[in-house]
Amino acid sequence: MAGFGRWIERTFGQLGVGALLLLLGGCGGGSGAAPTFGAADPDATLRFAFASGVTRFDPHRATSSYDNTWLFPVYDRLVHMDVDGHPVPGLALDWHFGNDGEWLEFELRPDVRFHDGSELDAAAVQANLERARSVRGSAVGSELASIRDIKIIDDLRLRLHLHWPDAALPLILSDRAGMMIAPAAFDDPTLDRRGVGAGPWRHVEFRMGNRAAYERFEDHWDPAAAGVRRLELRLIPDETTRLNAVRSGQIDGTNLASLQIEQARLAGLTVMHRVGVEFLHIQLNRSASYFGDRRVRQAMNHALRRQAIVDALGLGYGQATVQPFPENYVAFDPVTGRQYYGPDVRRARELLAEAGLADGFEFELIVPNISAYLPLYEAVSDQLAAVGIRTRARVLEGAQISERFYGAGESDAALVQWGGRPDPSQTIDLLFTPGALPNPGGHSTPEVERLARAARREIDPELRPAALAAATRAITEEALALVLSLPPATFAVQPAVTGFDTWISGNKPEFRGVVVRHRIGEGA
């Protein structure tokens, strides 16, 4: 743990006693009475900053799950999702499977308009789904592979005929695949920079690498959705700069690192955090190095001291676990639990010896060029070295990781965060079955493939949780994942902001119903 110790000394040793007490909540913050606030201001501007920007405003070709936050204001989806990850009505009022999952039928909301004034009806939805499946460069086409054809029943009803029952499809359609673009904008060359949807706000401004601005769409079907007249989203990669901007009032809210939580609270900001479906992991190319051997993967799992990482790097915020899903989530497996691979150096060395690697081995590990990943890399590198596994870091930008590790299959592993997906079958299929870009090398096992397929095809909501848990159990027992932790999605907002919530989807919030209240004076 020498490298990890060096980071602790660098980070905390240089702060000084006063600053360290401030960080840990050991001294008071602020002076004077707090301001008070009245009713919501319907003409307010809400300004929010994030660490990740948007790849493009064409939702069918946008390539990052973190694009969603920038797309949600513009695009309503067929199905929406509540904060706990359950499907709820969106542009579709209702949906149901028929004939044992042979088809999925949607009933659309009446009197919905796109931002260009055109009507959203079954023909527009059909056109969008066909485009999402087939447009060149589609990032969501594979998610709609179960759809065989789409038939219009009447102006507000359409039926998706399926190759196989697909229980994941409703929540898939709460994501980019279900975002509805005004059909007249399909071939507009400016679509990547100016979205045209049917969401609560119209897209009015975009500066690549900087910001996007939205204005309330007065004809939206849900008048309460846009609680502010103007919404501005800004890209500020540096976490310290983002927090300082909220503290100074330049912006109204941002996402935080766990180490910033107490600083934000002491500054009088409202802080919210929640563990969800995002997770940090060492993603192995299981067709590279020695990672095709289950015993090697199990040894690596036993080498990790996850709780120590959560305690030191996240001040205890987050959840140490070996599973890719949180407790009390539909796909969590209680049989293997969170500590199936407890830290055990002796057992790790035994497993390596059984695999013919008693002297250990070395592998290349891609590390994002982001400051927060340096201490994380040092921690896992030290822990793996304790059992004889040596890492060789290769530092890359985020876009390069997608190109090199996922696209070209270069390198042995990557230290990355999985952004989660609305339906757990998406995570299972994308990471642990063959054929998907996020599974470099395409490695799986026949049992995992069988259970993943069964979980996706189980459309009975009473039976599906057990099917999902069985797939998670097989993934855990086979050590296909090297999960480090479930970090909390954490946000700080100005006291005047209300209605903002944390979502199980993580750092991809929506702004529906969020308001900014009038400041009416200083508190007593």
C-alpha positions as CSV (number, residue, x, y, z in Angstrom):
1,M,0.0,0.0,0.0
2,A,3.0,2.3,-0.4
3,G,1.4,4.2,-3.3
4,F,-1.9,4.5,-1.5
5,G,-0.1,5.8,1.5
6,R,1.7,8.4,-0.5
7,W,-1.6,9.7,-1.9
8,I,-3.1,9.9,1.7
9,E,0.0,11.9,2.8
10,R,-0.1,14.1,-0.3
11,T,-3.9,14.8,0.0
12,F,-4.4,15.2,3.7
13,G,-0.8,16.0,4.9
14,Q,-0.7,19.2,2.8
15,L,-4.1,20.5,3.8
16,G,-3.1,21.6,7.2
17,V,-5.1,21.0,10.4
18,G,-7.6,23.7,9.8
19,A,-8.4,22.7,6.3
20,L,-8.6,19.0,7.2
21,L,-11.1,19.8,10.0
22,L,-13.1,21.8,7.5
23,L,-13.1,18.9,5.1
24,L,-14.2,16.4,7.7
25,G,-16.8,18.7,9.2
26,G,-14.8,19.5,12.3
27,C,-15.4,23.2,12.4
28,G,-18.3,25.6,11.8
29,G,-18.9,27.1,8.4
30,G,-20.3,30.4,7.3
31,S,-21.4,33.4,9.2
32,G,-24.6,35.4,9.5
33,A,-28.2,34.3,9.2
34,A,-29.4,32.2,6.3
35,P,-31.6,33.8,3.6
36,T,-35.3,32.9,3.4
37,F,-37.2,32.0,0.3
38,G,-40.8,32.3,-0.9
39,A,-42.7,30.9,-3.8
40,A,-41.3,29.4,-6.9
41,D,-40.2,31.9,-9.6
42,P,-41.8,30.8,-12.9
43,D,-39.4,33.0,-14.8
44,A,-36.2,31.9,-13.2
45,T,-33.1,30.5,-14.8
46,L,-31.6,27.3,-13.5
47,R,-27.9,26.8,-14.1
48,F,-26.3,23.4,-13.6
49,A,-22.8,22.1,-14.2
50,F,-21.5,18.6,-15.0
51,A,-18.2,16.9,-15.4
52,S,-19.3,15.3,-18.7
53,G,-20.5,17.0,-21.9
54,V,-22.7,15.7,-24.7
55,T,-21.5,13.9,-27.8
56,R,-24.4,15.1,-30.0
57,F,-28.0,16.1,-29.8
58,D,-29.2,13.3,-32.1
59,P,-30.3,10.8,-29.4
60,H,-30.2,7.8,-31.7
61,R,-26.5,8.4,-32.5
62,A,-25.3,9.9,-29.2
63,T,-22.7,7.5,-27.9
64,S,-22.5,8.1,-24.1
65,S,-25.1,7.2,-21.4
66,Y,-24.1,10.5,-19.8
67,D,-25.5,12.3,-22.8
68,N,-28.9,11.7,-21.3
69,T,-28.8,14.6,-18.9
70,W,-28.3,17.0,-21.8
71,L,-31.0,15.3,-23.9
72,F,-33.7,14.8,-21.4
73,P,-34.9,18.5,-21.4
74,V,-35.4,18.3,-25.2
75,Y,-36.7,14.8,-25.7
76,D,-39.6,13.0,-24.0
77,R,-39.5,9.2,-24.3
78,L,-42.2,6.7,-25.0
79,V,-41.7,5.5,-21.4
80,H,-40.4,7.5,-18.5
81,M,-38.6,6.3,-15.4
82,D,-39.2,7.3,-11.8
83,V,-36.3,8.1,-9.4
84,D,-36.3,4.4,-8.2
85,G,-35.9,3.0,-11.8
86,H,-39.5,1.9,-12.4
87,P,-41.2,2.5,-15.8
88,V,-43.9,5.1,-15.7
89,P,-46.0,6.7,-18.5
90,G,-44.3,9.2,-20.7
91,L,-45.4,9.8,-24.3
92,A,-47.1,6.4,-24.0
93,L,-50.0,6.4,-21.5
94,D,-50.0,2.6,-21.3
95,W,-48.3,-0.5,-22.8
96,H,-48.7,-4.3,-22.5
97,F,-47.3,-7.5,-23.9
98,G,-49.6,-9.8,-25.8
99,N,-49.6,-13.5,-26.9
100,D,-46.9,-14.5,-24.5
101,G,-44.6,-11.7,-25.5
102,E,-45.0,-12.0,-29.2
103,W,-45.8,-8.3,-29.3
104,L,-45.7,-5.1,-27.2
105,E,-48.4,-2.6,-27.8
106,F,-48.3,1.1,-26.9
107,E,-51.2,3.6,-26.4
108,L,-49.9,7.1,-27.0
109,R,-50.8,10.3,-25.1
110,P,-53.1,12.5,-27.2
111,D,-52.5,16.1,-28.2
112,V,-48.7,16.0,-28.0
113,R,-46.7,18.4,-30.2
114,F,-43.1,18.5,-31.2
115,H,-41.2,21.8,-30.8
116,D,-41.6,22.4,-34.5
117,G,-45.4,22.3,-34.1
118,S,-45.9,18.9,-35.8
119,E,-48.1,16.3,-34.1
120,L,-46.7,13.3,-32.3
121,D,-48.8,10.3,-33.4
122,A,-48.3,6.6,-34.1
123,A,-46.7,7.3,-37.5
124,A,-44.2,9.7,-35.9
125,V,-43.3,7.0,-33.3
126,Q,-43.0,4.3,-35.9
127,A,-40.7,6.6,-38.0
128,N,-38.5,7.3,-34.9
129,L,-38.1,3.6,-34.0
130,E,-37.3,2.6,-37.5
131,R,-34.7,5.4,-37.6
132,A,-33.2,4.3,-34.3
133,R,-32.9,0.8,-35.6
134,S,-31.3,1.6,-38.9
135,V,-29.8,5.1,-39.1
136,R,-26.1,5.0,-40.0
137,G,-24.0,5.3,-36.8
138,S,-26.9,4.3,-34.5
139,A,-25.8,3.8,-30.9
140,V,-29.1,2.2,-29.9
141,G,-29.9,-0.2,-32.8
142,S,-28.6,-3.3,-31.0
143,E,-31.0,-2.4,-28.1
144,L,-33.9,-2.7,-30.4
145,A,-32.8,-6.0,-32.0
146,S,-35.8,-7.9,-30.6
147,I,-38.2,-5.8,-32.8
148,R,-39.3,-7.7,-35.9
149,D,-41.6,-5.0,-37.3
150,I,-43.8,-2.1,-36.2
151,K,-47.5,-1.9,-37.1
152,I,-49.8,1.1,-36.7
153,I,-53.2,0.2,-35.3
154,D,-54.6,3.7,-35.3
155,D,-53.4,7.3,-34.7
156,L,-52.6,6.7,-31.1
157,R,-51.8,3.0,-31.0
158,L,-49.0,0.9,-32.4
159,R,-47.7,-2.6,-31.9
160,L,-44.1,-3.8,-31.9
161,H,-43.9,-7.4,-33.2
162,L,-41.0,-9.2,-31.6
163,H,-38.6,-11.9,-32.6
164,W,-38.6,-13.0,-28.9
165,P,-40.2,-11.8,-25.7
166,D,-38.2,-8.8,-24.4
167,A,-38.9,-7.8,-20.9
168,A,-36.2,-5.1,-21.1
169,L,-37.9,-3.2,-23.9
170,P,-40.1,-0.8,-21.9
171,L,-37.2,0.5,-19.9
172,I,-35.0,0.5,-23.0
173,L,-37.5,2.9,-24.5
174,S,-37.1,5.2,-21.4
175,D,-33.6,5.8,-22.7
176,R,-32.1,7.2,-25.9
177,A,-33.8,4.5,-28.0
178,G,-37.2,5.9,-26.9
179,M,-36.5,9.6,-27.4
180,M,-38.8,11.0,-30.0
181,I,-37.3,13.4,-32.6
182,A,-39.6,15.6,-34.8
183,P,-39.5,13.6,-38.1
184,A,-38.8,16.7,-40.2
185,A,-35.5,17.0,-38.3
186,F,-34.3,13.5,-39.1
187,D,-32.1,14.6,-42.0
188,D,-31.3,18.1,-40.7
189,P,-27.5,18.5,-40.7
190,T,-27.8,20.7,-37.6
191,L,-29.5,18.0,-35.5
192,D,-26.2,17.0,-33.8
193,R,-26.0,20.6,-32.4
194,R,-29.7,21.5,-32.0
195,G,-32.2,19.0,-30.8
196,V,-35.9,19.1,-31.9
197,G,-38.1,16.9,-29.7
198,A,-41.3,17.1,-27.6
199,G,-39.7,17.7,-24.2
200,P,-40.4,20.3,-21.5
201,W,-37.8,22.7,-23.0
202,R,-36.8,23.8,-26.5
203,H,-33.2,23.7,-27.3
204,V,-32.0,27.3,-28.1
205,E,-28.2,27.3,-27.7
206,F,-25.3,25.0,-27.9
207,R,-21.5,25.7,-27.6
208,M,-19.5,22.5,-27.9
209,G,-17.4,21.9,-24.9
210,N,-19.1,24.7,-23.0
211,R,-22.8,24.9,-22.5
212,A,-26.4,24.3,-23.8
213,A,-29.4,26.4,-23.1
214,Y,-33.1,25.6,-23.2
215,E,-36.3,27.6,-23.0
216,R,-39.6,26.4,-21.6
217,F,-41.9,24.9,-24.3
218,E,-45.2,26.4,-23.5
219,D,-47.2,23.8,-25.4
220,H,-45.8,20.8,-23.5
221,W,-48.4,18.2,-22.4
222,D,-47.3,18.5,-18.7
223,P,-47.3,22.2,-17.7
224,A,-45.6,21.4,-14.4
225,A,-42.6,19.7,-15.9
226,A,-40.6,22.9,-16.7
227,G,-40.6,24.7,-13.4
228,V,-38.1,27.3,-14.7
229,R,-38.3,29.4,-17.8
230,R,-34.7,28.8,-18.8
231,L,-32.3,25.9,-18.1
232,E,-28.6,26.2,-18.7
233,L,-26.3,23.2,-18.5
234,R,-22.6,23.8,-18.4
235,L,-19.5,21.6,-18.9
236,I,-16.9,22.2,-16.1
237,P,-14.7,19.1,-15.9
238,D,-12.8,20.2,-12.8
239,E,-14.6,19.2,-9.6
240,T,-13.1,22.0,-7.5
241,T,-14.1,24.7,-10.0
242,R,-17.7,23.3,-10.1
243,L,-18.1,23.4,-6.4
244,N,-16.6,26.9,-6.1
245,A,-19.0,28.1,-8.8
246,V,-22.0,26.9,-6.8
247,R,-20.6,28.4,-3.6
248,S,-20.2,31.8,-5.3
249,G,-23.6,31.7,-6.8
250,Q,-22.4,31.5,-10.5
251,I,-24.4,28.3,-10.9
252,D,-27.2,26.7,-8.9
253,G,-26.0,23.1,-8.7
254,T,-23.5,20.5,-9.7
255,N,-22.4,16.9,-9.1
256,L,-19.8,16.4,-6.5
257,A,-17.0,14.0,-5.5
258,S,-17.5,12.3,-2.1
259,L,-14.5,14.2,-0.7
260,Q,-16.5,17.5,-1.3
261,I,-19.7,16.6,0.6
262,E,-18.7,18.2,3.9
263,Q,-17.3,21.3,2.2
264,A,-20.6,21.8,0.4
265,R,-22.6,21.3,3.5
266,L,-20.5,23.8,5.4
267,A,-21.0,26.3,2.6
268,G,-24.8,26.1,3.3
269,L,-25.6,24.1,0.2
270,T,-28.2,21.3,0.0
271,V,-26.4,18.0,-0.6
272,M,-28.0,14.8,-1.8
273,H,-26.4,11.5,-2.5
274,R,-27.5,8.0,-3.5
275,V,-26.0,4.7,-4.5
276,G,-27.5,3.5,-7.8
277,V,-26.6,1.4,-10.8
278,E,-23.3,3.0,-11.6
279,F,-20.2,1.1,-10.5
280,L,-16.4,1.5,-10.5
281,H,-14.6,-1.6,-11.8
282,I,-11.5,-3.0,-13.3
283,Q,-13.0,-4.1,-16.6
284,L,-11.1,-7.1,-17.9
285,N,-10.7,-8.1,-21.5
286,R,-11.3,-11.7,-20.6
287,S,-9.8,-12.8,-23.8
288,A,-6.5,-11.1,-23.0
289,S,-3.6,-11.8,-20.6
290,Y,-4.6,-14.7,-18.2
291,F,-8.1,-13.4,-17.6
292,G,-9.8,-16.3,-19.4
293,D,-9.0,-18.4,-16.4
294,R,-11.7,-18.2,-13.8
295,R,-9.1,-18.8,-11.0
296,V,-7.1,-15.8,-12.0
297,R,-10.3,-13.6,-11.9
298,Q,-11.2,-15.0,-8.5
299,A,-7.7,-14.4,-7.2
300,M,-7.9,-10.7,-8.3
301,N,-11.3,-10.4,-6.5
302,H,-9.8,-11.8,-3.3
303,A,-6.9,-9.4,-3.5
304,L,-9.1,-6.3,-3.3
305,R,-9.9,-4.6,0.0
306,R,-12.9,-2.7,-1.2
307,Q,-14.1,-1.3,2.0
308,A,-10.7,0.3,2.6
309,I,-11.0,2.0,-0.8
310,V,-14.5,3.3,0.0
311,D,-13.4,4.5,3.4
312,A,-10.3,6.3,2.3
313,L,-11.2,7.6,-1.2
314,G,-14.9,8.3,-0.6
315,L,-14.8,9.0,3.2
316,G,-17.2,6.1,3.6
317,Y,-19.7,7.2,1.1
318,G,-20.6,4.5,-1.4
319,Q,-21.0,0.7,-1.2
320,A,-18.3,-1.8,-1.2
321,T,-19.5,-4.8,-3.2
322,V,-18.5,-7.6,-5.6
323,Q,-21.8,-7.4,-7.6
324,P,-22.7,-4.9,-10.4
325,F,-26.0,-4.1,-8.8
326,P,-27.0,-2.5,-5.4
327,E,-28.8,-4.1,-2.6
328,N,-32.6,-3.9,-2.8
329,Y,-32.4,-3.6,-6.6
330,V,-34.4,-6.0,-8.8
331,A,-31.2,-7.7,-10.1
332,F,-29.2,-8.0,-6.8
333,D,-28.4,-11.6,-5.8
334,P,-28.8,-12.1,-2.0
335,V,-27.2,-15.6,-2.2
336,T,-23.8,-14.3,-3.2
337,G,-24.3,-11.0,-1.5
338,R,-21.9,-8.1,-1.4
339,Q,-18.9,-9.9,0.1
340,Y,-18.7,-13.2,-1.8
341,Y,-15.0,-12.4,-2.4
342,G,-13.7,-11.2,0.9
343,P,-10.2,-9.9,1.0
344,D,-7.9,-12.9,1.4
345,V,-4.3,-12.7,0.3
346,R,-3.6,-16.4,1.1
347,R,-6.5,-17.6,-1.0
348,A,-5.6,-15.3,-3.8
349,R,-2.1,-16.8,-3.9
350,E,-3.5,-20.3,-3.8
351,L,-5.7,-19.7,-6.8
352,L,-2.9,-18.1,-8.8
353,A,-0.7,-21.2,-8.0
354,E,-3.5,-23.5,-9.2
355,A,-3.6,-21.5,-12.4
356,G,0.2,-22.1,-12.8
357,L,1.0,-18.5,-11.9
358,A,2.6,-18.9,-8.5
359,D,5.0,-16.1,-9.3
360,G,2.2,-13.8,-10.3
361,F,2.1,-11.9,-13.6
362,E,1.9,-8.4,-15.1
363,F,-0.8,-6.8,-17.1
364,E,-1.5,-3.4,-18.7
365,L,-4.3,-1.3,-17.1
366,I,-5.8,1.7,-18.8
367,V,-6.4,4.6,-16.4
368,P,-8.5,7.7,-17.4
369,N,-6.6,11.0,-17.5
370,I,-8.8,12.3,-14.6
371,S,-7.3,13.4,-11.3
372,A,-9.7,11.3,-9.2
373,Y,-8.5,8.1,-10.8
374,L,-4.8,8.5,-9.7
375,P,-5.4,7.6,-6.1
376,L,-7.8,4.8,-7.1
377,Y,-5.2,3.3,-9.4
378,E,-2.6,3.5,-6.7
379,A,-4.9,1.7,-4.3
380,V,-5.8,-1.2,-6.5
381,S,-2.3,-1.5,-7.9
382,D,-0.9,-1.8,-4.3
383,Q,-3.6,-4.4,-3.4
384,L,-3.0,-6.5,-6.4
385,A,0.8,-6.3,-6.0
386,A,0.4,-7.8,-2.5
387,V,-0.6,-11.1,-4.2
388,G,2.0,-10.9,-7.0
389,I,-0.1,-9.2,-9.7
390,R,1.7,-6.2,-11.1
391,T,0.0,-3.5,-13.1
392,R,1.4,-1.3,-15.9
393,A,-0.6,1.9,-16.2
394,R,-1.5,3.3,-19.6
395,V,-3.1,6.8,-19.2
396,L,-5.7,7.7,-21.9
397,E,-8.4,10.4,-22.4
398,G,-12.0,9.2,-22.2
399,A,-12.6,9.2,-26.0
400,Q,-9.3,7.2,-26.5
401,I,-10.5,4.6,-24.0
402,S,-13.6,4.0,-26.1
403,E,-11.6,3.8,-29.3
404,R,-8.7,1.8,-28.0
405,F,-10.1,-0.6,-25.4
406,Y,-13.7,-1.1,-26.6
407,G,-13.3,-0.4,-30.3
408,A,-9.9,-1.9,-31.1
409,G,-9.7,-4.3,-28.2
410,E,-6.3,-3.0,-27.2
411,S,-4.9,-3.5,-23.7
412,D,-5.7,-6.0,-21.0
413,A,-8.0,-4.1,-18.7
414,A,-9.4,-0.6,-17.9
415,L,-10.1,1.2,-14.7
416,V,-13.5,2.8,-15.5
417,Q,-17.0,3.6,-14.3
418,W,-20.0,1.9,-15.8
419,G,-22.8,4.4,-16.3
420,G,-25.5,1.9,-15.6
421,R,-28.6,1.3,-17.8
422,P,-32.4,1.6,-17.2
423,D,-33.0,-2.1,-17.4
424,P,-30.6,-4.6,-15.6
425,S,-30.6,-6.9,-18.6
426,Q,-28.9,-4.2,-20.6
427,T,-25.9,-4.2,-18.2
428,I,-25.9,-8.0,-18.1
429,D,-26.0,-8.4,-21.9
430,L,-23.6,-5.6,-22.7
431,L,-20.8,-6.5,-20.3
432,F,-21.1,-10.2,-19.9
433,T,-22.4,-11.8,-23.2
434,P,-20.8,-11.9,-26.6
435,G,-21.2,-9.4,-29.4
436,A,-21.6,-6.1,-27.6
437,L,-19.0,-3.3,-27.8
438,P,-18.6,-2.9,-24.0
439,N,-17.4,-6.5,-23.8
440,P,-14.0,-6.4,-25.5
441,G,-13.0,-9.9,-26.6
442,G,-16.6,-11.1,-26.4
443,H,-15.9,-13.6,-23.6
444,S,-18.8,-15.2,-21.7
445,T,-19.8,-18.7,-20.5
446,P,-22.6,-20.9,-21.7
447,E,-24.3,-20.7,-18.3
448,V,-24.2,-16.9,-18.1
449,E,-25.5,-16.7,-21.7
450,R,-28.4,-19.0,-20.9
451,L,-29.4,-17.2,-17.7
452,A,-29.0,-13.8,-19.3
453,R,-31.3,-14.8,-22.1
454,A,-33.8,-16.3,-19.7
455,A,-33.9,-13.1,-17.6
456,R,-34.5,-10.9,-20.6
457,R,-37.3,-13.1,-22.0
458,E,-39.2,-13.4,-18.7
459,I,-42.0,-10.9,-19.1
460,D,-43.9,-11.9,-15.9
461,P,-42.9,-9.2,-13.4
462,E,-43.4,-11.6,-10.5
463,L,-40.9,-14.1,-11.9
464,R,-38.4,-11.8,-13.5
465,P,-36.5,-10.7,-10.3
466,A,-35.5,-14.4,-9.6
467,A,-34.3,-14.8,-13.2
468,L,-32.2,-11.6,-13.0
469,A,-30.7,-12.6,-9.7
470,A,-29.8,-16.0,-11.1
471,A,-27.9,-14.3,-13.9
472,T,-26.1,-12.0,-11.4
473,R,-25.2,-15.0,-9.3
474,A,-23.6,-16.8,-12.2
475,I,-21.6,-13.6,-13.2
476,T,-20.4,-13.3,-9.6
477,E,-19.4,-17.0,-9.2
478,E,-17.6,-16.9,-12.5
479,A,-15.9,-13.7,-11.4
480,L,-16.7,-12.1,-14.8
481,A,-16.8,-8.7,-13.0
482,L,-14.1,-7.1,-10.9
483,V,-16.3,-4.5,-9.2
484,L,-14.6,-2.1,-6.8
485,S,-17.6,-0.2,-5.4
486,L,-20.9,1.5,-6.1
487,P,-20.0,5.2,-5.8
488,P,-22.8,7.5,-4.8
489,A,-24.2,10.0,-7.3
490,T,-23.8,13.2,-5.3
491,F,-25.2,16.7,-6.0
492,A,-25.1,20.1,-4.3
493,V,-27.7,22.8,-5.0
494,Q,-28.3,26.3,-3.8
495,P,-31.0,26.5,-1.0
496,A,-33.3,28.3,-3.4
497,V,-33.5,25.2,-5.6
498,T,-36.2,22.7,-4.7
499,G,-37.6,19.6,-6.4
500,F,-34.3,18.3,-7.5
501,D,-33.9,14.6,-6.7
502,T,-31.3,11.9,-6.9
503,W,-32.0,9.1,-9.3
504,I,-31.0,5.4,-9.2
505,S,-29.6,6.0,-12.7
506,G,-26.8,8.0,-11.0
507,N,-25.3,11.1,-12.5
508,K,-28.0,11.4,-15.1
509,P,-30.7,13.4,-13.4
510,E,-33.8,15.0,-14.9
511,F,-35.0,18.5,-14.1
512,R,-38.8,17.9,-14.3
513,G,-40.5,19.9,-11.5
514,V,-37.4,21.6,-10.3
515,V,-38.0,25.2,-9.3
516,V,-36.0,28.2,-8.1
517,R,-37.7,30.1,-5.3
518,H,-37.8,33.9,-4.8
519,R,-35.3,35.1,-2.3
520,I,-37.3,37.3,0.1
521,G,-34.7,38.4,2.6
522,E,-32.4,37.4,5.4
523,G,-33.3,35.0,8.2
524,A,-33.8,36.1,11.7
